[in-house]
Amino acid sequence: MSGSATNEGAFPGSGDGTRAVRAGLPEPVKYEPTLPGPVFAAHFHLPGEPTGPYTYGRDENPTWTHLEHAIGELEAPGQEDVETLVFASGMAAISSVLFSQLRAGDAVVLPGDGYQALPLARAQLEAYGIEVRTASTGADAQIEVLDGAKLLLIETPSNPGLDVCDIRRLAEAAHAHGVLVAVDNTLATPLGQRPLELGADFAVASGTKQLTGHGDILLGYVTGRAGAPMTAVRRWRKIVGAIPGPMEAWLAHRSIATLQMRVDRQNATALAVAEALRGRPEVSGLRYPGLPDDPSHKIASQQMRRYGCVVSFTLATRARAERFLDALRLVDEATSFGGVRSTAERRGRWGGDAVPEGFVRLSVGAEDPEDLVADVLRALQESER
């Protein structure tokens, strides 16, 4: 099946690095490149009956297929009944699940502390006559509003607050109510957690972030078990046309080869930054699931293999946060997260997150840990003035 998780060329070994480097590659052909170049085609030669995998460029593309195989192998390694579909952005992927599964009169449960574009999705869902319920990620609060719903969307760790919920517990409760479960896996990446193995029906993510890691691609994907729900997602992609360009898909596949190296470096440095900030008198509300005393550490350690590259904390005032950001030299003030170059921003500037004015989301890149920690601590000191 096109987009299935089964790798086109099977490879020995089960380590994350081996899988990331080899996933989605076709069988070797003499004189051909290991990773074929992007296929730029709006249509394909199609004499006779329109059968076969490639007919029209809005439906399928060989470059997508390689990438979909690679992502599927990361999200659900070795599972034959899983397929992946790639999209033009993470919100295109999330929207495809929401709008392909829900109808007027249905109810959906969203995280109340999730990504700031979710309120826009909520407004559109409600305009279509769909009831939207929200509850926070922490303490598995969404479990209380499942009765009668059609779909549950989980975001764990949440963005930007970094709360974590028990995916397995929520999935079991949802399925007992006949509710489908989608997990936004953007912040964790497939190397951090595998939602389908924890009981989810869909893993959705923005590939713009750490999956591709260089801040130069907009991409999204949905991975789910083959069947009617994924067929509906595929149909929605065809109708809306929210497809990635072949160049973006090829760049994403190329970037995945370094995913394990990037993730391990960034996660280790994120922990070092969080530990350096712990106990600082000017810092409050420090969150990083990898810290042993973080409120989410216990459940995160049960379902996550890596804790992510994002650290969040609050400074006393908006002005202090802005001075801190301006004083950083190795950290770019920019939105998004997961790139090899560290970024940070005051999330309150967007107005869509329920966070204090001095709340800072710091995305740790691949710089030397000692240099990055020193830069953050120096900027904290300079921002006192």
C-alpha positions as a Python dict, from the first residue, in 0.01 Angstrom:
ca = {
    (1, 'M'): (0, 0, 0),
    (2, 'S'): (132, 343, -87),
    (3, 'G'): (242, 525, 223),
    (4, 'S'): (253, 208, 438),
    (5, 'A'): (502, 191, 720),
    (6, 'T'): (678, -108, 570),
    (7, 'N'): (1015, 6, 439),
    (8, 'E'): (1067, -43, 68),
    (9, 'G'): (1410, -188, 133),
    (10, 'A'): (1424, -392, 455),
    (11, 'F'): (1731, -333, 671),
    (12, 'P'): (1885, -518, 965),
    (13, 'G'): (1899, -363, 1310),
    (14, 'S'): (1642, -184, 1520),
    (15, 'G'): (1830, 115, 1664),
    (16, 'D'): (1685, 461, 1618),
    (17, 'G'): (1994, 583, 1430),
    (18, 'T'): (1992, 288, 1192),
    (19, 'R'): (1621, 329, 1131),
    (20, 'A'): (1643, 706, 1071),
    (21, 'V'): (1931, 668, 824),
    (22, 'R'): (1778, 379, 628),
    (23, 'A'): (1401, 434, 650),
    (24, 'G'): (1212, 484, 327),
    (25, 'L'): (1502, 412, 93),
    (26, 'P'): (1417, 206, -215),
    (27, 'E'): (1598, -115, -305),
    (28, 'P'): (1944, -36, -444),
    (29, 'V'): (1966, -13, -822),
    (30, 'K'): (2300, -2, -995),
    (31, 'Y'): (2399, 353, -1096),
    (32, 'E'): (2095, 504, -924),
    (33, 'P'): (2125, 739, -621),
    (34, 'T'): (2054, 599, -276),
    (35, 'L'): (1779, 854, -225),
    (36, 'P'): (1620, 933, -564),
    (37, 'G'): (1584, 1301, -641),
    (38, 'P'): (1251, 1484, -622),
    (39, 'V'): (996, 1396, -888),
    (40, 'F'): (845, 1713, -1034),
    (41, 'A'): (527, 1605, -1209),
    (42, 'A'): (172, 1732, -1226),
    (43, 'H'): (66, 1424, -1421),
    (44, 'F'): (209, 1090, -1531),
    (45, 'H'): (188, 880, -1849),
    (46, 'L'): (-141, 698, -1815),
    (47, 'P'): (-256, 505, -2122),
    (48, 'G'): (-562, 285, -2091),
    (49, 'E'): (-741, 239, -1761),
    (50, 'P'): (-625, 475, -1480),
    (51, 'T'): (-473, 211, -1254),
    (52, 'G'): (-149, 207, -1060),
    (53, 'P'): (-4, 424, -786),
    (54, 'Y'): (71, 743, -982),
    (55, 'T'): (-196, 909, -1189),
    (56, 'Y'): (-214, 1276, -1095),
    (57, 'G'): (10, 1497, -884),
    (58, 'R'): (-253, 1591, -627),
    (59, 'D'): (-309, 1226, -539),
    (60, 'E'): (37, 1069, -518),
    (61, 'N'): (401, 1137, -596),
    (62, 'P'): (698, 896, -576),
    (63, 'T'): (891, 1143, -359),
    (64, 'W'): (605, 1151, -109),
    (65, 'T'): (596, 772, -109),
    (66, 'H'): (960, 742, -1),
    (67, 'L'): (904, 1001, 273),
    (68, 'E'): (579, 841, 390),
    (69, 'H'): (752, 506, 418),
    (70, 'A'): (1030, 667, 621),
    (71, 'I'): (796, 845, 864),
    (72, 'G'): (580, 534, 899),
    (73, 'E'): (883, 326, 988),
    (74, 'L'): (971, 576, 1261),
    (75, 'E'): (619, 610, 1402),
    (76, 'A'): (526, 240, 1385),
    (77, 'P'): (832, 28, 1302),
    (78, 'G'): (759, -310, 1151),
    (79, 'Q'): (379, -270, 1155),
    (80, 'E'): (230, -379, 824),
    (81, 'D'): (-118, -230, 870),
    (82, 'V'): (-10, 132, 913),
    (83, 'E'): (2, 407, 653),
    (84, 'T'): (133, 762, 650),
    (85, 'L'): (15, 1062, 450),
    (86, 'V'): (220, 1380, 417),
    (87, 'F'): (74, 1730, 402),
    (88, 'A'): (179, 2087, 329),
    (89, 'S'): (203, 2179, 700),
    (90, 'G'): (132, 2050, 1046),
    (91, 'M'): (-198, 2235, 1064),
    (92, 'A'): (-298, 2085, 730),
    (93, 'A'): (-237, 1741, 881),
    (94, 'I'): (-427, 1817, 1204),
    (95, 'S'): (-714, 1978, 1012),
    (96, 'S'): (-737, 1674, 785),
    (97, 'V'): (-805, 1449, 1085),
    (98, 'L'): (-1054, 1691, 1241),
    (99, 'F'): (-1256, 1765, 928),
    (100, 'S'): (-1242, 1417, 775),
    (101, 'Q'): (-1373, 1243, 1087),
    (102, 'L'): (-1632, 1491, 1216),
    (103, 'R'): (-1978, 1587, 1094),
    (104, 'A'): (-2240, 1836, 1208),
    (105, 'G'): (-2379, 1720, 1540),
    (106, 'D'): (-2059, 1540, 1645),
    (107, 'A'): (-1850, 1642, 1945),
    (108, 'V'): (-1472, 1670, 1959),
    (109, 'V'): (-1240, 1710, 2258),
    (110, 'L'): (-941, 1942, 2210),
    (111, 'P'): (-663, 2039, 2449),
    (112, 'G'): (-741, 2370, 2617),
    (113, 'D'): (-370, 2447, 2648),
    (114, 'G'): (-255, 2336, 2303),
    (115, 'Y'): (-105, 2506, 2001),
    (116, 'Q'): (-234, 2857, 1945),
    (117, 'A'): (-388, 2777, 1604),
    (118, 'L'): (-634, 2535, 1765),
    (119, 'P'): (-877, 2817, 1859),
    (120, 'L'): (-897, 2898, 1487),
    (121, 'A'): (-980, 2534, 1416),
    (122, 'R'): (-1236, 2543, 1697),
    (123, 'A'): (-1415, 2841, 1544),
    (124, 'Q'): (-1438, 2664, 1208),
    (125, 'L'): (-1558, 2339, 1364),
    (126, 'E'): (-1830, 2524, 1553),
    (127, 'A'): (-1930, 2704, 1233),
    (128, 'Y'): (-1993, 2359, 1084),
    (129, 'G'): (-2218, 2260, 1373),
    (130, 'I'): (-1963, 2050, 1562),
    (131, 'E'): (-1954, 2072, 1941),
    (132, 'V'): (-1605, 2151, 2073),
    (133, 'R'): (-1506, 2063, 2428),
    (134, 'T'): (-1172, 2155, 2582),
    (135, 'A'): (-978, 2047, 2888),
    (136, 'S'): (-619, 2090, 2993),
    (137, 'T'): (-346, 1838, 2921),
    (138, 'G'): (-227, 1800, 3279),
    (139, 'A'): (-386, 1544, 3513),
    (140, 'D'): (-549, 1374, 3211),
    (141, 'A'): (-834, 1626, 3241),
    (142, 'Q'): (-969, 1547, 2893),
    (143, 'I'): (-1091, 1213, 3025),
    (144, 'E'): (-1376, 1391, 3204),
    (145, 'V'): (-1538, 1526, 2886),
    (146, 'L'): (-1523, 1222, 2655),
    (147, 'D'): (-1880, 1096, 2690),
    (148, 'G'): (-2061, 1123, 2359),
    (149, 'A'): (-1763, 1259, 2166),
    (150, 'K'): (-1647, 1131, 1827),
    (151, 'L'): (-1280, 1233, 1840),
    (152, 'L'): (-1020, 1320, 2103),
    (153, 'L'): (-712, 1526, 2011),
    (154, 'I'): (-425, 1502, 2259),
    (155, 'E'): (-117, 1724, 2255),
    (156, 'T'): (158, 1584, 2475),
    (157, 'P'): (389, 1740, 2573),
    (158, 'S'): (167, 2044, 2533),
    (159, 'N'): (293, 2350, 2350),
    (160, 'P'): (406, 2578, 2508),
    (161, 'G'): (334, 2469, 2867),
    (162, 'L'): (504, 2126, 2842),
    (163, 'D'): (240, 1938, 3041),
    (164, 'V'): (221, 1564, 2973),
    (165, 'C'): (-80, 1333, 2986),
    (166, 'D'): (-109, 955, 2997),
    (167, 'I'): (-172, 858, 2635),
    (168, 'R'): (-249, 493, 2711),
    (169, 'R'): (-500, 582, 2985),
    (170, 'L'): (-675, 841, 2770),
    (171, 'A'): (-684, 611, 2467),
    (172, 'E'): (-835, 326, 2667),
    (173, 'A'): (-1098, 557, 2816),
    (174, 'A'): (-1176, 709, 2476),
    (175, 'H'): (-1212, 374, 2304),
    (176, 'A'): (-1444, 257, 2583),
    (177, 'H'): (-1667, 550, 2480),
    (178, 'G'): (-1627, 474, 2106),
    (179, 'V'): (-1404, 780, 2058),
    (180, 'L'): (-1119, 796, 1806),
    (181, 'V'): (-786, 927, 1940),
    (182, 'A'): (-533, 1148, 1763),
    (183, 'V'): (-206, 1248, 1931),
    (184, 'D'): (-6, 1551, 1822),
    (185, 'N'): (347, 1410, 1832),
    (186, 'T'): (526, 1724, 1713),
    (187, 'L'): (723, 1810, 2024),
    (188, 'A'): (818, 1453, 2115),
    (189, 'T'): (894, 1328, 1759),
    (190, 'P'): (867, 955, 1684),
    (191, 'L'): (1200, 907, 1860),
    (192, 'G'): (1048, 1047, 2178),
    (193, 'Q'): (722, 853, 2180),
    (194, 'R'): (511, 637, 1948),
    (195, 'P'): (142, 718, 2002),
    (196, 'L'): (10, 423, 1800),
    (197, 'E'): (196, 182, 2027),
    (198, 'L'): (27, 355, 2322),
    (199, 'G'): (-320, 302, 2176),
    (200, 'A'): (-384, 607, 1959),
    (201, 'D'): (-560, 578, 1623),
    (202, 'F'): (-363, 862, 1465),
    (203, 'A'): (-23, 1022, 1520),
    (204, 'V'): (-22, 1371, 1371),
    (205, 'A'): (265, 1616, 1363),
    (206, 'S'): (425, 1919, 1213),
    (207, 'G'): (734, 1798, 1029),
    (208, 'T'): (838, 2163, 1017),
    (209, 'K'): (987, 2128, 1365),
    (210, 'Q'): (1244, 1880, 1497),
    (211, 'L'): (1159, 1602, 1254),
    (212, 'T'): (1332, 1793, 973),
    (213, 'G'): (1519, 2026, 1205),
    (214, 'H'): (1662, 2300, 984),
    (215, 'G'): (1386, 2559, 983),
    (216, 'D'): (1353, 2555, 605),
    (217, 'I'): (1057, 2324, 535),
    (218, 'L'): (684, 2343, 605),
    (219, 'L'): (548, 1989, 633),
    (220, 'G'): (293, 1778, 820),
    (221, 'Y'): (190, 1416, 837),
    (222, 'V'): (-73, 1175, 965),
    (223, 'T'): (11, 814, 1051),
    (224, 'G'): (-267, 569, 1130),
    (225, 'R'): (-385, 214, 1089),
    (226, 'A'): (-514, 131, 743),
    (227, 'G'): (-892, 140, 732),
    (228, 'A'): (-1189, 372, 698),
    (229, 'P'): (-1052, 657, 916),
    (230, 'M'): (-729, 683, 716),
    (231, 'T'): (-921, 646, 390),
    (232, 'A'): (-1123, 951, 496),
    (233, 'V'): (-801, 1143, 572),
    (234, 'R'): (-665, 1054, 227),
    (235, 'R'): (-991, 1168, 64),
    (236, 'W'): (-975, 1498, 256),
    (237, 'R'): (-620, 1560, 134),
    (238, 'K'): (-736, 1500, -224),
    (239, 'I'): (-1031, 1737, -188),
    (240, 'V'): (-841, 2017, -16),
    (241, 'G'): (-515, 1969, -206),
    (242, 'A'): (-304, 2038, 104),
    (243, 'I'): (-3, 1859, -41),
    (244, 'P'): (370, 1919, -1),
    (245, 'G'): (590, 2008, -295),
    (246, 'P'): (828, 1735, -411),
    (247, 'M'): (1131, 1944, -318),
    (248, 'E'): (1006, 1988, 38),
    (249, 'A'): (933, 1616, 63),
    (250, 'W'): (1281, 1526, -64),
    (251, 'L'): (1450, 1772, 174),
    (252, 'A'): (1247, 1630, 463),
    (253, 'H'): (1352, 1274, 383),
    (254, 'R'): (1715, 1379, 354),
    (255, 'S'): (1692, 1560, 690),
    (256, 'I'): (1541, 1260, 871),
    (257, 'A'): (1871, 1073, 823),
    (258, 'T'): (2026, 1290, 1098),
    (259, 'L'): (1722, 1286, 1327),
    (260, 'Q'): (1865, 1058, 1595),
    (261, 'M'): (2189, 1254, 1618),
    (262, 'R'): (2010, 1587, 1635),
    (263, 'V'): (1749, 1470, 1885),
    (264, 'D'): (2002, 1317, 2122),
    (265, 'R'): (2224, 1626, 2115),
    (266, 'Q'): (1935, 1868, 2155),
    (267, 'N'): (1765, 1668, 2431),
    (268, 'A'): (2086, 1639, 2632),
    (269, 'T'): (2152, 2011, 2597),
    (270, 'A'): (1792, 2098, 2686),
    (271, 'L'): (1835, 1907, 3012),
    (272, 'A'): (2161, 2094, 3079),
    (273, 'V'): (1989, 2429, 3019),
    (274, 'A'): (1696, 2332, 3241),
    (275, 'E'): (1933, 2223, 3518),
    (276, 'A'): (2123, 2552, 3489),
    (277, 'L'): (1798, 2748, 3523),
    (278, 'R'): (1671, 2544, 3816),
    (279, 'G'): (1698, 2742, 4137),
    (280, 'R'): (1770, 3074, 3967),
    (281, 'P'): (1582, 3339, 4170),
    (282, 'E'): (1472, 3533, 3861),
    (283, 'V'): (1319, 3224, 3699),
    (284, 'S'): (977, 3084, 3792),
    (285, 'G'): (755, 2816, 3640),
    (286, 'L'): (1048, 2623, 3492),
    (287, 'R'): (924, 2325, 3290),
    (288, 'Y'): (1112, 2044, 3121),
    (289, 'P'): (974, 1688, 3140),
    (290, 'G'): (1325, 1547, 3173),
    (291, 'L'): (1384, 1717, 3509),
    (292, 'P'): (1324, 1465, 3790),
    (293, 'D'): (1122, 1722, 3986),
    (294, 'D'): (910, 1837, 3690),
    (295, 'P'): (537, 1776, 3753),
    (296, 'S'): (518, 1570, 3433),
    (297, 'H'): (836, 1367, 3480),
    (298, 'K'): (675, 1053, 3618),
    (299, 'I'): (427, 994, 3337),
    (300, 'A'): (672, 1126, 3075),
    (301, 'S'): (932, 872, 3186),
    (302, 'Q'): (675, 594, 3145),
    (303, 'Q'): (577, 672, 2786),
    (304, 'M'): (859, 883, 2640),
    (305, 'R'): (1203, 764, 2535),
    (306, 'R'): (1331, 1122, 2497),
    (307, 'Y'): (1192, 1437, 2655),
    (308, 'G'): (1222, 1694, 2377),
    (309, 'C'): (1427, 2003, 2302),
    (310, 'V'): (1200, 2272, 2449),
    (311, 'V'): (1239, 2437, 2789),
    (312, 'S'): (987, 2691, 2919),
    (313, 'F'): (1004, 2936, 3206),
    (314, 'T'): (874, 3273, 3320),
    (315, 'L'): (1057, 3596, 3402),
    (316, 'A'): (896, 3857, 3625),
    (317, 'T'): (778, 4101, 3359),
    (318, 'R'): (736, 4143, 2986),
    (319, 'A'): (1020, 4398, 2986),
    (320, 'R'): (1255, 4158, 3164),
    (321, 'A'): (1176, 3881, 2917),
    (322, 'E'): (1236, 4114, 2624),
    (323, 'R'): (1569, 4228, 2768),
    (324, 'F'): (1668, 3865, 2818),
    (325, 'L'): (1583, 3775, 2459),
    (326, 'D'): (1767, 4078, 2326),
    (327, 'A'): (2079, 3988, 2527),
    (328, 'L'): (2106, 3634, 2385),
    (329, 'R'): (2381, 3588, 2126),
    (330, 'L'): (2355, 3217, 2037),
    (331, 'V'): (1976, 3207, 2040),
    (332, 'D'): (1767, 3364, 1765),
    (333, 'E'): (1444, 3538, 1860),
    (334, 'A'): (1203, 3348, 1638),
    (335, 'T'): (892, 3136, 1657),
    (336, 'S'): (874, 2760, 1595),
    (337, 'F'): (1105, 2508, 1762),
    (338, 'G'): (1318, 2201, 1700),
    (339, 'G'): (1582, 2349, 1470),
    (340, 'V'): (1956, 2300, 1490),
    (341, 'R'): (1991, 2670, 1574),
    (342, 'S'): (1848, 2758, 1914),
    (343, 'T'): (1549, 2993, 1917),
    (344, 'A'): (1343, 3159, 2187),
    (345, 'E'): (1048, 3391, 2211),
    (346, 'R'): (809, 3555, 2450),
    (347, 'R'): (497, 3358, 2369),
    (348, 'G'): (262, 3625, 2497),
    (349, 'R'): (344, 3844, 2198),
    (350, 'W'): (109, 3634, 1984),
    (351, 'G'): (-188, 3668, 2214),
    (352, 'G'): (-314, 3312, 2163),
    (353, 'D'): (-157, 3134, 2461),
    (354, 'A'): (-278, 3158, 2821),
    (355, 'V'): (68, 3235, 2958),
    (356, 'P'): (216, 3518, 3167),
    (357, 'E'): (363, 3819, 2986),
    (358, 'G'): (713, 3711, 3086),
    (359, 'F'): (674, 3350, 2968),
    (360, 'V'): (964, 3233, 2748),
    (361, 'R'): (974, 2925, 2527),
    (362, 'L'): (1333, 2825, 2453),
    (363, 'S'): (1406, 2571, 2179),
    (364, 'V'): (1749, 2418, 2225),
    (365, 'G'): (1956, 2364, 1912),
    (366, 'A'): (2276, 2176, 1835),
    (367, 'E'): (2525, 2429, 1968),
    (368, 'D'): (2785, 2314, 2222),
    (369, 'P'): (2607, 2271, 2555),
    (370, 'E'): (2862, 2472, 2750),
    (371, 'D'): (2837, 2764, 2509),
    (372, 'L'): (2458, 2767, 2512),
    (373, 'V'): (2428, 2742, 2890),
    (374, 'A'): (2681, 3023, 2928),
    (375, 'D'): (2490, 3241, 2683),
    (376, 'V'): (2158, 3186, 2861),
    (377, 'L'): (2304, 3260, 3205),
    (378, 'R'): (2486, 3569, 3076),
    (379, 'A'): (2167, 3700, 2916),
    (380, 'L'): (1978, 3645, 3241),
    (381, 'Q'): (2238, 3849, 3427),
    (382, 'E'): (2241, 4129, 3169),
    (383, 'S'): (1862, 4148, 3167),
    (384, 'E'): (1863, 4255, 3532),
    (385, 'R'): (1966, 4604, 3426),
}
